[in-house]
Amino acid sequence: MIHTSWNERETIKTLKCVHTDAKKYIVNNKLTSGKVYEVKNETDEFYFIIDNSGKIGGYYKEYFEEVK
């Protein structure tokens, strides 16, 4: 049940949202293009971040690029 403590977990890295042009899902109400987000967990396909709602959400990696 790792997901119950993601808000308190250490940030893995920061990412910048590069677009919100989703093919299947509506993400433009949860992500803002150009905004930087903190990654709390990562899988092969998804980043789990604290989105605009203030909650953890899982999003495809194609929406982001790493901030250096």
N, C-alpha and C positions, 0 to 999 in steps of 0.2 A: 504494500500500500504506500509506495513511495510518493504517489501523486498527492497525498494528503499534506505533505510538508514542503511542497515545491516553492511556495511563497517565501518561506524562511530559509531556503537553501542558498548556498553561495552561487553567485553568477558565474557560469562557465566562460562566457564570452559575450561580446556585444555585436549586434548586427544592425545594418541599415536596411530598411525596407526599400526596395528598388522599384516595385510596381504592385498594383492591386488588381491587375487584369486577370481574374480567375476564369477558367474555362467552364467549371462546373458549379462552383460554390460562390457565395457572396462574401467577400472578405473586406471590401472597402469600408464597411461600418465598424470593423474591428482593427484594421491596420491603416496607417497613414503613410503614404509614399514619402520617403525622405526622412522619416523619423527613426531614431535609434532605439532598439529594444534589447533587453537583457535576456539571455538564454539561460533557462533553468535546467533543461534536460534536452538531449538530442538522440535521435535514432537515425537509421540509414536514410529515411525518407522525410522525416519531420524535425522541426525545431519546436520546442515547447517554451513559449515566452509569456510574459505578462503583457497582454494586449491593451487596447484602448479602454476596455471595460474594467480593467484592474484585476482581471482574473487570468488564470493560466489557460492558454489555448494552443493547440497543435496546428502548425501550418507547414505546407510544403516548403522545402528549401529553396525552390525557384524564386520565391518572393524576396529573398534577402541576399546581401553580400556582407562579408566580414569587414568590420571597422578596424583599421590598423592604427 
